[in-house]
Amino acid sequence: MAIFKNASYFISAHHLSDLPPPTGIEIAFAGRSNAGKSSAINTLANHNRLAFVSKQPGRTQLINFFSLGDNRFLVDLPGYGYAKVPQAIKDHWQRTLATYLSERSCLFGLVLVMDIRHPLTPLDQQMLEWFSLNKKPIHILLTKADKLSREASHKTLHAVQKEINEKWGLTLGIECTVQLFSSLKKQGADEAETIIGKWLNTPIDHIPNPVT
């Protein structure tokens, strides 16, 4: 994708104190482990190894920043919901992600990645609750759309759109969009680029301040 073609690794953070100064625009990618988050980033960047893809859920346990140039960044957040990680690590990342999503001043929008076969899990909804506090835009990628028939995938798409609008969009006045996506088939990449590109082109001084 054109706006992501020069994406390059920038820095990784384990603690909030390790984050770079909040001076640009950040677009965060979040999702349950094994939902296809890293694959989605790689597809958008047309780069097979930009974001780490693991067959073992829970391996990505750092906040990884990728620079797009001009002080714009994609931020790959640790996958959540992994069962084989010690509770202390789960607790650390729950606190870290909640704080990052609700307080990071330069975070403009959230791309939430969900496996279309298991959308809107309780943990997905928790992420939406954390992020929606700031009324910043949300875009949902229903990944692995190739695993379902066209009819079934569109039925799920409409069901998720309806629930998102009722709980977060219309109720809280948040921009919430949903689309089908498949890294394997490159389905939905152009649509995602259009939405994320609009976010990235927002003047930095127009980013809403976090609610305190």
N, C-alpha and C positions, 0 to 999 in steps of 0.2 A: 504494500500500500504506500502511496506517495508520501504521506505525512510521517510515516513510520520508517521509511527506507533507510534513514541514517541513524536509527536508534542504536545506542551503544551503552554498555554497562557503565554505571557511574559510581555507585557506592552501595554498600549493604549496612544495615543497622540492626543491632540486637536489642538495644535499649532506646528509648525516646531521646536520650541525651546524645545518641550517635547520629541523629538525623541531621541532614544539611540545613543551613539557614533557610527559613521560609520566605524566599525572595522571588520565586517564580510561580508557575502554575503546575500543579500536580493532578494527575488523573489516576485514581487508585483502582486496581483490579483485585477483587476479593472473591472467595468462593470456597465451598466445601472441598476437602481433599479429594482428588480424583474426579473432580467435575470438569476438568479440561481447561483450567485457567491458564496455565503456562502454555499449553498448546494454542490457545486463542491468541495470546500475546505473540507467539512465534508466527502464527498465520498472518496476523495484521502487519508484522514487521517483515514478513517474507524471509524469515531467518530461522533455520531449524533448531539452533541452539542458543538463541538469545536468552530466553527464560528456561530454567532447568526443568526438564520433564522427567519425572520418576515413576516407575511402576509401583513403588512403595509409597502409599499415601502418607503425608506428614513429613516428608523429607525437606520441604522448603520452609525453614523456620527462621528466616531473616526477612526484614523489609528491604527488598531489592529495588534500587532506583536505576532507571534507564533514561539517559538523556536523549532528547529529540532535537537539541540545539535551541538557541534563543531562550534559554532559561525555562524550557518546558520539559516535563518529566512524566514518564509512566512509572507507576509504583506497584510492584508485585508484592502483595501482602501474603503472609503465611496462610496456607490452607488450614481450614478448621474442621473439627469433627473427627480427627484421627483417633483411633482407639488405642493404639499401641504406644502412645507417648506418655511419659510419667505425668502425674497430676500436677506437679509443681510447674512443669513446662506449660501445660494447658492453662493454668491459672495466670502465669506470666503473660502469655499471649492474649488471653482474654482482657486483662487490664491494659496491655499495650495497645491492642487494636481499638478498644473502646475509646481510649484517650486520643489516639491518632485520628480516628474518624470523627470524633465530636469536637476536637479542639485545634486541629491543624489548620492554621489560617490560610495557607496557600493551596489547600485541597479544594479543587473546584467541583469535581464530580466523581461519582462512584460507578464503576462497571462491575456489576454483580453477576458472576458466572454460576449457572445452575445446570446440572444434568437434566435434560428435558424429561427424563423418565422419573426423576425425583425432585420436582421443583418445590420451592417455598417450604423447605424443612424448617423446624423450629430454630435452628442456628442461622439459616438464611434470614428469617424474620427478625432475629435478634440483631443481626448486622444492619438491617433496614431501620430498626428502632434507633440504634446508636447514631446512624448517619443522618436520619431524617430530622434530628434535633436542629440541624442548621438549615434545613429547607433548601439544600443544594440539589442539583439534578442527579437522577439515578437512571442508568441504562442497564437492562438485564439481557444477558446473552443466554438463551436456552440452547446449550451446547449438545453435541451428539445428536442433532436433529435427523441425521441420516439413519439412526437406529429405529426410527418410527416411520410409519407410512405417512404420506402427505396428509391424508385425512386426520390421522391421529395427532400428528405434530401441530396442525393448525387448530385442532380442538384444544390441545394443551395451551397453545399460545393465547387463544382467546380467554381461556379460564384464568391464566396467570394475569393477563392484562386487566381483567375484571376485578380480581382480588387486589391487585396493586393499586388500581385507581380508587377503589372503595376504602382501603386502609391508609394509603399514604398520599396518593395523587390528589383526588378531589377533596378529601377530608382536610389535608394539611396544606394544600396548594403547592405541592412539589411537582416539578417536572419529572414524570416517571414514564419511561418508554421500555418496550419489550420487543425482542426479535428472535427469530430462529437463527441458529448458527451451527456450522459444522466445519471443524478444522480439516477433517478428512476430505470433504468435498469442496472446501473453500466457499461454502454457502454463507451468505450474509456478511462477508468481509467488507464489501463496498458500503453497505448500509451502516455498519458499525463505524467505518472510517468517517462517513459523513457527519454522524452525530458527535463522535469524539473530536473530530477536526474543528467543529463549531466551538466546542468547549475550549480547545487549545488556542483558538484565535481570539478569545476574549481578552480585552486589555487587562493587564494585571491589577490595575487599581479598581476594576469593576467586580472583583471577587467579593462576595458577601462575607462579613466577619462572622466567626463562630458565635453562637449564642452562649453567653456566660451566665 
